[in-house]
Amino acid sequence: MAEEPKTGGSREGEDDQVVNPWEVTAKDGGKIDYDKLIEKFGCQRLDESLVQRVERLTGRPAHVFLRRGVFFAHRDLNEILDVYERGEKFYLYTGRGPSSEALHLGHLVPFMFTKYLQDAFKVPLVIQLTDDEKCMWKNLTVEESKRLARENAKDIIACGFDITRTFIFSDFSYIGGSFYENMVKVAKCVTFNKVVGIFGFTNEDHIGKISFPPVQAVPSFPSSFPHLFPGKDNLRCLIPCAIDQDPYFRMTRDVAPRIGYQKPALIESSFFPALQGETGKMSASDPNSAIYVTDSSKDIKNKVNRYAFSGGQDSIENHRKNGANLEVDIPVKYLSFFLADDAELDHIKKEYGAGRMLTGEVKKRLIEVLSELVERHRKARAVVTDEMVDAFMAVRPLPHMFS
């Protein structure tokens, strides 16, 4: 097992890339080096043997994000699978920082994958909406943060989660009781120097930011949810998330044994690239860097055609001769996320890479795939009512939690 680094400082002087929950940048606008990230963070590469084991244990094909390496790193996933193979259960925990009215496709990735995990393993799920975090980081009012949390909850529910196995909570509404007790236990174990080393906080950051990490840590512990897991303090937790969230859970895994809890396991994804190129992750502050779930088919067509960075050559003649550079081509990367048919994807890569298929043809197929995905999501979200949000967020036992 890879050793937990003592600090994961995201702003150390020798770093040529910054990856933390609030900033993802590579040196000179380059690509994120995920091998370096694995080495620095101390997590493990998710290899083919684990993918095959997931398929064998669940009796269903691996999700496209798993078999194509979108989720590429993990911490102790093998232990979670050991637990499941022994006939025991675990629970899932993921979340969303509600900073915008609408989600973009990059925001959907962890929820689409988490739904697959819930369906495949038939386990309970807690989803944290960190409205308090966004209030502090984005300078939103408390009221606006709470409103955005409920709006984002509708998009999350539209992904198809099973209400009998899913509890969604916002920090402003839920924190207290056992949850807060665990926050205090965690906070007592993390020094100021440690939190600065892990998260890169500076003297200019207000104390709300410095005190926030325990809030995201403690949903990893089943005792934070006494209405869900009474007497199940040793229940293991698996967290699907993007790798920029890893600093929170390095801290959590370091603290957990010291307060008598199990370390959470993680399964971590790469970043969904911006339309303009793979220099990090999409930015909600630049609407042309992303496809949103509220975009019309016309919007999607315009964004893909105008902004999606192409690996095609500068002329048809050169393209036919040299083929496309698939390493930098955004339409191919997006198809790798969302085109389910492996054979069709392989065909596109082969033909486009050889110059027999042109950029316009690849973009046309991507526009079809994304338009269908967004339209399906829009229809699902349209039927999510405020009453359904209330039902998912109600503090209650989950009737089919482990059945």
C-alpha positions as CSV (number, residue, x, y, z in Angstrom):
1,M,0.0,0.0,0.0
2,A,1.3,3.4,-0.9
3,E,2.4,5.4,2.1
4,E,0.3,8.4,3.2
5,P,2.4,11.5,2.6
6,K,2.8,13.6,5.7
7,T,1.9,16.7,3.7
8,G,0.4,17.1,0.3
9,G,1.3,20.7,0.0
10,S,-0.2,21.9,-3.2
11,R,2.0,25.0,-3.5
12,E,5.4,23.7,-2.6
13,G,8.1,25.6,-4.5
14,E,9.3,22.7,-6.6
15,D,5.9,21.9,-8.0
16,D,5.2,22.5,-11.6
17,Q,1.5,21.9,-11.2
18,V,-1.1,22.9,-8.6
19,V,-3.9,20.5,-7.8
20,N,-6.1,21.2,-4.9
21,P,-9.9,21.5,-4.3
22,W,-9.9,25.2,-5.5
23,E,-7.2,25.3,-8.2
24,V,-6.0,23.0,-10.9
25,T,-3.2,24.4,-13.1
26,A,-0.1,23.0,-14.9
27,K,3.1,24.8,-15.6
28,D,3.0,27.1,-18.7
29,G,-0.5,26.0,-19.5
30,G,0.5,22.4,-20.0
31,K,-1.4,19.1,-19.3
32,I,-1.8,17.7,-15.8
33,D,0.7,14.9,-15.2
34,Y,-1.4,12.2,-13.5
35,D,1.6,9.9,-12.9
36,K,3.3,12.7,-11.0
37,L,0.1,13.3,-9.1
38,I,-0.2,9.7,-8.1
39,E,3.4,9.7,-6.8
40,K,2.9,13.0,-5.0
41,F,-0.4,12.2,-3.4
42,G,0.6,8.6,-2.5
43,C,-2.4,6.9,-4.1
44,Q,-2.3,3.9,-6.4
45,R,-3.0,3.4,-10.1
46,L,-6.3,1.6,-10.7
47,D,-5.2,-1.4,-12.9
48,E,-7.0,-3.8,-15.1
49,S,-7.1,-6.6,-12.5
50,L,-9.2,-4.4,-10.2
51,V,-11.6,-3.5,-13.1
52,Q,-12.0,-7.2,-13.8
53,R,-12.6,-7.9,-10.1
54,V,-15.4,-5.3,-10.0
55,E,-17.0,-7.0,-13.0
56,R,-16.7,-10.4,-11.4
57,L,-18.2,-9.3,-8.1
58,T,-21.0,-7.3,-9.5
59,G,-21.9,-9.6,-12.4
60,R,-22.2,-6.6,-14.8
61,P,-19.8,-4.9,-17.2
62,A,-17.6,-2.2,-15.8
63,H,-18.8,1.4,-16.3
64,V,-17.3,3.1,-19.3
65,F,-15.5,5.5,-16.9
66,L,-13.9,2.5,-15.3
67,R,-12.9,0.5,-18.3
68,R,-11.5,3.6,-20.2
69,G,-9.5,4.9,-17.2
70,V,-11.4,8.0,-16.4
71,F,-11.4,6.8,-12.8
72,F,-7.7,5.9,-12.8
73,A,-6.5,6.0,-9.2
74,H,-7.6,4.7,-5.8
75,R,-6.9,4.2,-2.1
76,D,-7.8,0.8,-0.7
77,L,-10.4,-0.1,-3.3
78,N,-9.0,-3.7,-3.0
79,E,-10.0,-3.6,0.7
80,I,-13.6,-2.5,-0.2
81,L,-13.8,-5.4,-2.7
82,D,-12.5,-7.8,0.0
83,V,-15.3,-6.6,2.4
84,Y,-17.9,-7.0,-0.3
85,E,-16.6,-10.5,-1.3
86,R,-17.0,-11.6,2.3
87,G,-20.7,-10.7,2.1
88,E,-20.4,-7.5,4.1
89,K,-21.5,-4.1,2.9
90,F,-20.0,-0.6,2.6
91,Y,-21.5,2.8,1.8
92,L,-20.7,5.4,-0.8
93,Y,-20.1,9.1,-0.1
94,T,-19.7,11.8,-2.7
95,G,-20.6,15.5,-2.9
96,R,-21.0,18.8,-4.7
97,G,-20.0,22.4,-3.9
98,P,-23.1,24.3,-5.1
99,S,-21.5,27.5,-6.6
100,S,-23.6,27.8,-9.8
101,E,-27.1,27.5,-11.0
102,A,-26.4,24.8,-13.6
103,L,-24.0,21.9,-13.7
104,H,-21.6,21.3,-16.6
105,L,-20.7,17.9,-17.9
106,G,-17.6,17.7,-15.7
107,H,-19.8,18.0,-12.6
108,L,-22.0,15.1,-13.8
109,V,-19.1,12.7,-14.2
110,P,-18.8,11.7,-10.5
111,F,-22.6,11.4,-10.1
112,M,-23.0,9.2,-13.2
113,F,-20.3,6.9,-11.9
114,T,-21.6,6.9,-8.4
115,K,-25.0,5.9,-9.7
116,Y,-23.4,2.9,-11.4
117,L,-21.6,1.9,-8.1
118,Q,-24.9,2.2,-6.2
119,D,-26.7,0.1,-8.7
120,A,-23.9,-2.5,-9.1
121,F,-23.2,-3.0,-5.4
122,K,-26.7,-2.2,-4.0
123,V,-25.3,0.0,-1.2
124,P,-26.4,3.2,0.5
125,L,-25.1,6.6,-0.5
126,V,-24.7,9.9,1.2
127,I,-24.3,13.1,-0.9
128,Q,-23.0,16.2,0.8
129,L,-23.9,19.6,-0.5
130,T,-21.2,22.0,0.8
131,D,-23.2,25.2,0.7
132,D,-21.2,26.5,3.7
133,E,-17.9,26.0,1.7
134,K,-19.2,27.9,-1.3
135,C,-20.5,30.7,1.0
136,M,-17.0,31.1,2.3
137,W,-15.0,30.6,-1.0
138,K,-17.2,32.3,-3.5
139,N,-18.4,35.2,-1.3
140,L,-22.1,34.1,-1.7
141,T,-24.7,34.9,0.9
142,V,-25.9,32.1,3.1
143,E,-29.3,32.4,1.5
144,E,-28.0,32.2,-2.0
145,S,-25.7,29.2,-1.1
146,K,-28.7,27.3,0.3
147,R,-30.8,28.1,-2.8
148,L,-28.1,26.8,-5.1
149,A,-27.7,23.7,-3.0
150,R,-31.4,22.8,-3.6
151,E,-31.1,23.6,-7.4
152,N,-28.0,21.4,-7.7
153,A,-29.8,18.7,-5.7
154,K,-32.4,18.6,-8.5
155,D,-29.7,17.9,-11.1
156,I,-28.2,15.2,-8.9
157,I,-31.6,13.5,-8.3
158,A,-32.1,13.6,-12.1
159,C,-29.1,11.3,-12.5
160,G,-31.4,8.5,-11.3
161,F,-30.4,7.7,-7.7
162,D,-32.5,5.3,-5.7
163,I,-34.3,7.2,-3.0
164,T,-34.6,4.1,-0.8
165,R,-30.7,4.0,-0.6
166,T,-29.8,7.7,-0.9
167,F,-29.6,10.6,1.6
168,I,-28.7,14.0,0.3
169,F,-27.8,16.7,2.9
170,S,-26.7,20.3,2.9
171,D,-24.2,21.4,5.5
172,F,-26.2,24.4,6.7
173,S,-29.2,22.2,7.3
174,Y,-27.7,19.0,8.7
175,I,-24.6,19.8,10.8
176,G,-25.0,19.2,14.5
177,G,-25.2,16.3,16.9
178,S,-22.9,13.3,16.0
179,F,-21.8,14.9,12.8
180,Y,-20.5,18.0,14.7
181,E,-18.9,15.8,17.4
182,N,-16.9,14.0,14.7
183,M,-15.9,17.4,13.3
184,V,-14.4,18.4,16.6
185,K,-12.6,15.1,17.0
186,V,-11.0,15.6,13.6
187,A,-10.2,19.2,14.2
188,K,-8.3,18.4,17.4
189,C,-6.0,16.1,15.5
190,V,-4.9,18.5,12.7
191,T,-2.5,21.3,13.5
192,F,-2.5,24.7,11.8
193,N,0.9,23.8,10.1
194,K,-0.6,20.5,8.9
195,V,-3.6,22.1,7.3
196,V,-1.5,24.8,5.6
197,G,0.8,22.0,4.3
198,I,-2.0,20.0,2.9
199,F,-4.2,22.7,1.4
200,G,-1.8,25.6,0.8
201,F,-3.7,28.2,2.9
202,T,-2.1,31.6,3.4
203,N,-2.1,34.3,6.0
204,E,-4.7,36.1,3.9
205,D,-7.3,33.3,4.2
206,H,-10.0,33.8,6.8
207,I,-10.4,31.3,9.6
208,G,-13.6,29.8,8.0
209,K,-11.5,28.3,5.3
210,I,-8.9,26.9,7.7
211,S,-11.7,25.3,9.8
212,F,-13.6,23.8,6.9
213,P,-11.7,20.6,6.1
214,P,-13.3,18.5,9.0
215,V,-16.7,19.3,7.5
216,Q,-15.8,17.4,4.3
217,A,-13.9,14.7,6.3
218,V,-16.6,13.4,8.6
219,P,-19.2,12.0,6.2
220,S,-16.5,9.3,5.8
221,F,-17.5,8.0,9.2
222,P,-20.8,6.1,9.6
223,S,-21.3,7.5,13.1
224,S,-21.9,10.9,11.5
225,F,-25.2,9.5,10.4
226,P,-26.9,7.8,13.4
227,H,-30.2,7.7,11.6
228,L,-28.7,5.7,8.8
229,F,-26.0,3.5,10.5
230,P,-26.8,3.0,14.2
231,G,-24.3,0.6,15.7
232,K,-22.4,0.2,12.5
233,D,-19.3,2.3,13.4
234,N,-17.0,-0.1,11.5
235,L,-18.9,0.1,8.2
236,R,-16.4,1.0,5.4
237,C,-16.8,4.0,3.2
238,L,-15.9,4.4,-0.5
239,I,-15.6,7.9,-2.0
240,P,-15.9,8.4,-5.7
241,C,-14.5,11.9,-6.5
242,A,-12.1,13.8,-8.8
243,I,-8.5,13.7,-7.7
244,D,-8.5,17.4,-6.7
245,Q,-10.5,16.4,-3.7
246,D,-7.7,14.0,-2.5
247,P,-6.2,16.4,0.0
248,Y,-9.3,16.3,2.2
249,F,-9.2,12.6,2.4
250,R,-5.4,12.3,2.9
251,M,-6.1,14.3,6.0
252,T,-9.1,12.2,6.9
253,R,-7.2,8.9,6.4
254,D,-4.4,10.2,8.6
255,V,-6.8,11.1,11.4
256,A,-9.2,8.2,11.3
257,P,-7.2,5.6,13.2
258,R,-6.3,8.1,15.9
259,I,-10.0,8.6,16.7
260,G,-11.0,5.0,16.4
261,Y,-12.5,5.0,12.9
262,Q,-11.8,3.1,9.7
263,K,-10.0,4.9,6.9
264,P,-12.2,5.8,3.9
265,A,-11.3,4.3,0.6
266,L,-11.3,6.4,-2.6
267,I,-11.7,5.9,-6.3
268,E,-10.5,9.0,-8.1
269,S,-11.1,10.4,-11.6
270,S,-9.0,12.6,-13.9
271,F,-10.4,16.0,-14.8
272,F,-13.0,16.5,-17.6
273,P,-11.1,18.9,-19.9
274,A,-12.3,22.3,-21.0
275,L,-13.4,22.7,-24.6
276,Q,-10.3,24.8,-25.4
277,G,-7.9,22.1,-24.4
278,E,-6.6,19.7,-21.7
279,T,-4.9,22.2,-19.4
280,G,-6.9,21.4,-16.3
281,K,-10.6,21.2,-15.6
282,M,-13.6,23.2,-16.9
283,S,-14.3,26.5,-15.3
284,A,-17.8,27.5,-14.3
285,S,-16.6,31.2,-14.7
286,D,-16.1,30.7,-18.4
287,P,-19.4,29.5,-20.0
288,N,-17.6,28.8,-23.3
289,S,-15.2,26.4,-21.7
290,A,-17.9,23.9,-20.8
291,I,-21.1,22.2,-22.0
292,Y,-23.9,22.8,-19.4
293,V,-26.9,20.7,-18.8
294,T,-29.0,23.7,-19.6
295,D,-27.5,24.2,-23.0
296,S,-29.7,23.8,-26.0
297,S,-28.8,21.6,-29.0
298,K,-27.9,24.8,-30.8
299,D,-25.7,26.0,-28.0
300,I,-23.9,22.6,-28.0
301,K,-23.4,22.7,-31.7
302,N,-22.0,26.2,-31.6
303,K,-19.7,25.5,-28.7
304,V,-18.3,22.3,-30.1
305,N,-17.8,23.7,-33.6
306,R,-16.3,27.0,-32.4
307,Y,-14.4,26.1,-29.2
308,A,-13.5,22.4,-29.1
309,F,-9.8,22.2,-29.6
310,S,-8.9,20.0,-32.6
311,G,-6.0,17.7,-33.1
312,G,-6.6,17.8,-36.9
313,Q,-4.1,19.3,-39.3
314,D,-4.2,22.8,-40.7
315,S,-5.3,21.7,-44.2
316,I,-7.3,18.7,-45.6
317,E,-4.2,17.7,-47.6
318,N,-2.0,17.6,-44.5
319,H,-4.7,15.9,-42.5
320,R,-5.1,13.1,-45.1
321,K,-1.3,12.7,-45.1
322,N,-0.5,12.9,-41.3
323,G,-3.8,12.2,-39.5
324,A,-5.1,13.8,-36.3
325,N,-3.2,14.1,-33.1
326,L,-5.5,12.2,-30.8
327,E,-3.5,13.2,-27.7
328,V,-4.7,16.8,-27.8
329,D,-8.0,16.4,-29.7
330,I,-10.9,17.4,-27.4
331,P,-13.8,15.9,-29.4
332,V,-12.1,12.5,-29.2
333,K,-11.6,12.9,-25.5
334,Y,-15.2,13.9,-24.9
335,L,-16.3,10.9,-27.0
336,S,-14.1,8.7,-24.8
337,F,-16.3,9.9,-21.8
338,F,-19.7,9.7,-23.3
339,L,-19.8,7.4,-26.4
340,A,-20.8,4.1,-24.9
341,D,-20.0,1.9,-28.0
342,D,-16.4,0.7,-27.7
343,A,-16.3,-0.5,-31.3
344,E,-17.5,2.9,-32.7
345,L,-15.0,4.8,-30.5
346,D,-12.1,2.6,-31.7
347,H,-13.3,3.0,-35.3
348,I,-13.3,6.9,-34.9
349,K,-9.9,6.9,-33.3
350,K,-8.4,4.7,-36.0
351,E,-9.9,6.5,-39.0
352,Y,-9.4,10.0,-37.6
353,G,-5.8,9.2,-36.5
354,A,-5.1,7.9,-40.0
355,G,-6.5,11.0,-41.7
356,R,-9.4,9.2,-43.3
357,M,-12.0,11.0,-41.1
358,L,-12.1,14.8,-40.8
359,T,-12.5,17.0,-37.8
360,G,-15.9,18.1,-38.9
361,E,-17.2,14.5,-39.0
362,V,-15.9,13.8,-35.5
363,K,-17.4,17.0,-34.1
364,K,-20.7,16.1,-35.8
365,R,-20.8,12.8,-33.9
366,L,-19.9,14.5,-30.7
367,I,-22.7,17.0,-31.1
368,E,-25.1,14.2,-31.5
369,V,-23.9,12.3,-28.4
370,L,-23.8,15.4,-26.2
371,S,-27.2,16.7,-27.4
372,E,-28.8,13.3,-26.6
373,L,-27.1,13.2,-23.2
374,V,-28.2,16.8,-22.2
375,E,-31.7,16.3,-23.5
376,R,-32.1,13.1,-21.5
377,H,-30.9,14.9,-18.4
378,R,-33.1,17.9,-19.0
379,K,-36.2,15.7,-19.3
380,A,-35.3,13.9,-16.1
381,R,-34.7,17.1,-14.2
382,A,-38.0,18.6,-15.4
383,V,-39.9,16.1,-13.3
384,V,-37.9,16.6,-10.1
385,T,-40.1,18.6,-7.8
386,D,-39.3,20.5,-4.5
387,E,-41.2,17.7,-2.7
388,M,-38.8,15.2,-4.2
389,V,-35.8,17.2,-3.0
390,D,-37.4,17.4,0.5
391,A,-37.8,13.6,0.4
392,F,-34.2,12.9,-0.5
393,M,-33.0,15.4,2.1
394,A,-35.3,14.1,4.9
395,V,-33.5,12.7,7.9
396,R,-34.9,9.2,7.9
397,P,-33.8,5.5,7.9
398,L,-33.3,4.1,4.4
399,P,-35.7,1.2,4.0
400,H,-33.7,-0.8,1.3
401,M,-30.3,0.3,2.5
402,F,-28.6,-3.1,2.2
403,S,-31.2,-5.1,0.3
